[in-house]
Structures are given as structure tokens and as C-alpha cells.
Amino acid sequence: MRSLSATACIAATCVFALATSAKADDTEDFMTLCKSIGEYARNVMEKRQADVPMSEMMEAIDGVKGPEAVGEFGRGLVILAYQRPGFSVAENQQEAIAEFGNDMELACYKKLQTLGKVVGDRPVGSQ
């Protein structure tokens, strides 16, 4: 597993973007966000493993309308994915895809934990 420092910065960008637009008690939204980040990360790594050129990925992100924080997040995630190796063996590709998605989700949940949005694996206030 790679160092999560850069990953944590990417997750923090997205978490803070949601935090500024969500009510303080929208814990379920934050939990859904981390799941979505993991899914998006898996998608990006899948394309990386399929040898899609990085510039195509960046152009696709730049073509998406939305808040700048979302574009920054997307570009950062692509950079992180392309810093990792590409594999030719399908089993290794699937492992890389799963690991990258899990790393991104972990960074997101850790950031939520520091914000007091989750404790362990449970939302704050849940039994």
C-alpha cells in the first residue's frame, strides 16, 4: 500500500467540499461520499490498467461541469492512479484496482473520523 499522505489530501478536498455544502448532521451523506470516492477511484484505476492515456482522463475531467473542487479532486485522483504501476496480468490488474479504491475510501473515512463524522465504522450518534 502506498503512503496515504497525498491520498488523504485528495479525500480531504472532496470531504471539505461536501462539508461546506452539507448540514452538520448529514452523516449518511458523508458515508455515501466515501463509498462514491472508492467507486470513482476503482473506475479511474480500471482505465489506468487498460492503458487509457492520462491526458484523455484529464481532458474528460476538464469537460465535466461542476464546482472546481470536484475537478481538483478528479485530477488529483488521476495523478495518484498513474503514479502506480500498470499490469498486464488480469489478476494483478484487479488487485491494483481494488487496492486503489480501498486506499481512497480509507483516506476518506480517516478524514471523516478527524472531523467527528464517524467513529470507527459507525456514524456519530448511531447505536
N, C-alpha and C positions, 0 to 999 in steps of 0.2 A: 504494500500500500504506500502511496506517495504521501508526502507531508501535506497536512491539511491547511497550512497557513494561507496559501493562495486560494484554495478551495473555500476556506472559511470567509475570505474577503468577498468572493463571488456570492456565496449564500447570504452573507450579511447585506449585500447590496439589495438583493431581492427581498429579504425579510424586512429590511428597513423601508423599502418602497411600499410594501403592504402595510407595515406598521403606521405609516403616515396617512394611509387612506382607510384603515380599518379601525373599528371601535376597540377599546382595550379588552373587551370580553369576547372577542371573536376568535377564541382559541381554536375552534374547529376549522376556521379559515386558514389559520397558521399551519395546522396539521395537514390540511389539504395542500397547502403551498409546498411543504416539504416533499410530499408524495409526488406532486407535479414536477418539482425540480428533479427528482430522481428519474421520472419517466422521460423528461426532456433530455437529461444527461445521457440516458441509455440511447435515445434516438440519435443524439449527436455522435456518440461513440460508435454506434452502428454504422453511421455514414463514414466516420473516420476509418473504420475497419474495412469498409467497402472501397477505400481509396478515392472517395469523393475529394476533389481538390479543396483545400482550405479556403481559397479565395471564393469559391462557389458558396460555401457555407456563410462566409462573411457578407457576400452580396445578398443572399437570401435574408439574412437578419436585417440588413440595412433597408430592405424593401418592406419590412413589416411596420405598420403604423402603430404607434403607442408611445407610452412615456419613455424618455431617454434612458431611465434606469433599467428598463427591460432590455433595450438594445445593448447597454453596457454589460448587463448580465449575460446575454446571449453571446456576445463577442468574447467575453472572458471565459465562458464555458468552452467555446470552440478552441480557444488558445490552450486551455488546460488539456482538452482531449487530444489535440495534435502534438502536445509535448510528450504524450505517452506513445509507446510503440504500436505499430500496426502489425498484425499477424496474418499469415497465410493459411494456417490450420484452423478449421472451423471451431474446434473445441477451444482453442486459445482465444479466438475472436469473441466467442460467447462469454468466456471468463472475463475478458477485458471489459466487455460491455456491462456485465453485471457488477464488476468491481467499481467501475467508474460511477455508475448510478448509485450504488450503495455509499460510496465516498461522498457524493454530493448530498445525499439525504442525511448522512451522518453530520456533515458540516451544518446543514440547515437546522437539524434538531438540537445540536450543541448550541447554536446561536439562539434558538428559541429558549433553551434552558437558561442561558445567561440573561435573557430578557424577562425571565419568570413566567414564560408562556407554557412550559412543560416541566414536569419533574420526573426524571427517569423516562418512562414511556407513557406517562399519563398526563393529560391536560390538568392544569392547575384547577383545583376545586372539584375534580371528579373523584368518585369513591372507588 
